[in-house]
């Protein structure tokens, strides 16, 4: 009887191991495509200031990243992001809104090398160009390209061998030019959920 129970226990463990998700394989493949969606929330003067473009409120954030894994725990990423902000305070016209679009590139560092739950850190550079039809400037429209940086934390959650969910939070700081020789100092936090597909 005991041998029978032992065989059943081993079989159950093997089956469970086969069914468990693998976050490692979903994020350590040579190429991973990640689609992200969430919310961008202004902080500092970008949230409560009165200069043109300031006084913004939270809006939808979306992005697409390509991640290239190397040896060890480091992964290089490059991608595209777009953040929409509503703006109705002192720095905007009534019902104003604007869209910040740009590219991001940097590195993610895995804090673990095994398991189905893998925390990570992210640091990189960003660009941003703001379309500002509702801003209180002398010449609303499309501004120049601004440059800044981002830092973030998150965690891979394995789903299947080539799929992982990837929630994260990151802080972005970028200065960008608006029409009318106005510099907009954007500081915002993005909380989003990524879907990673390994190839």
N, C-alpha and C positions, 0 to 999 in steps of 0.2 A: 504493500500500500504506500509506504513512504517513497519507494522508488517511483511509483506512479505519480504521486503528488510532486516529486522533484522534477520529473520530466515535464509535467504540466506547467510548473512554475517557470522552468527555463523557456518553454515554448511561449508562454505569455510575455516574458521579458523581451524575447527576441521580436515578437510581433509588435509590442509597444515601441521598441527602439526603431523598428522599420517605419512606424507611423509617425513618430515624432518629427516635427519640422526641423529644418536645418537652416538657421540664419547664416551660418558660415558660407555654405555653398551659394546662397543667394547674393552675398555681398563680396565674395572673394574671387568671383569669376573674372576672366580677362576684361569683359565689358559688361557693365550693368547700366540699364536705362531706368531712370527714376522719374516718375511723374508726381508732382507735389501740389497740394491745395490746402489753403487755410486762411488765416486772418493776419493782416498787418496792422499793428497798433502804434501810433505815434507816441513818443515820449519827449520830455523836456520842452524846450520852446517850440518844437515842431507841433506839440500838442496844445500848449496854452499861451503861445506868443501872439503878438499882434502885427508883426511885419508881414509883407506879402507872402502868401503861401502857408503861414503859420496858423495855428488854431485848427489843425486838421483832426479828423476823427477816423476810427478804424474802418478798414475796407477789405475787400477780397484780395487774397494773394494766390498766385499760381506760378508754377515753374516746371522746367524740364531740365534734368541733369544727365550727363554721360559720365560714368565713373570708370576709371581704369586702374585696376588693382596691380600693385607691384609686389615685391617680396616683403615679408614682414607684415606689419600692421598698418601701413600707410596706403592710402588710396587717393589718386589725383582725380578731381572732378572739374568739369567745365559745363556751364549751362546758361540758361536764359530765365529771367524772372520778370513778372509784371505785378505791380501793386497798385490798387485803386484806393484813393482816399477821398472822403467827403470833406468839404471845407466851407464852413458857414460862419466862422468867427471874424475877428477884426481884419485879418489878412486876406479875406476872400469876399467876393460878391455873394449876394443871397443865393443859396442853393448851388454854390460852386462845387466843383469836383475836379480832380486831376488824376492822371495816370503816370506812374513812374515805371519806365521800362529799361532793362539793361541786361548785362551779362555778368556772370560770376565765375570765378575760378579759384581753386585752392586745394587744400589737402584735408582729408579726414583721417583720424587716427583711432583705430580700434583699441579699446582698453582691455579686451579679452581676445584670445585667439580660437577659443572653442565654445560651443554651447549654442542654444537656440535663442538666447537673449544676450546681445552684445552691445554694451554702451560705447559711444564714440564721442570724440571732440572734432570740431570743424573750425578751420581758420582760412580766410581767403580774401581776395580783392573783388570789388564790384564796380561796375559802371552804372550810371543812371541818366536817363534823359526824360524830362518831364513835359508832358503835353498838358497845357494849363489854360483851357478855355474859360474857366471860371475864376481865375486869380485876379486880384486887384493890382495889376501892373499897368504900365503905360501902353504895353503892346502884348496882350495875351496871345499865346500860341505855343509853338514848340521851342523849348529851350535848348541850350548846349549840353554837351556830354560832361557829366561830373564823375569824379572818382572817389572811392572810399574803401572801406573794409568791413568784414563781418567776422563774428565769432559765434559758435553755437555748440549745443550739446544735444544728444539724442540717443536712440536705442534701436537696434535692429531686432525685429520680432519675426522669427521664421514662420512661414506658412506652408510652403512646399519646397522641394529641392531647388527650384529655380525662382522662387517668389518669396519676398519678405515685405512686411510692413515696416515703415521707418518714420515714426513720429519724432519731431525735434522742435527746438526753440533756438532762435538766433537773434543777435543784436546787430543791426546795421547802422553805420555812420557814413554818410556821403554828402558832399556839398555839390550842388549842381546849379548852373546858371539858368535863370528865367529870362524871358524877353524883357527888355527895358533895363538891362544892366543890374539885375537883382540876383543876389546869391541866396539860394534856399538851402539851409542847413538841416537836412533830414536825419532824424534819429528815430528809429522805429524797431519794434520787436515783432518778429514773425513766428507764429506758432502754426505748424502745419503737419500734415500726414503725407508721407511719401509711399508710393507703391513701387518696389524695386523688382525689375525683371532681369534675370541673368542670362547671358548668351555665351 
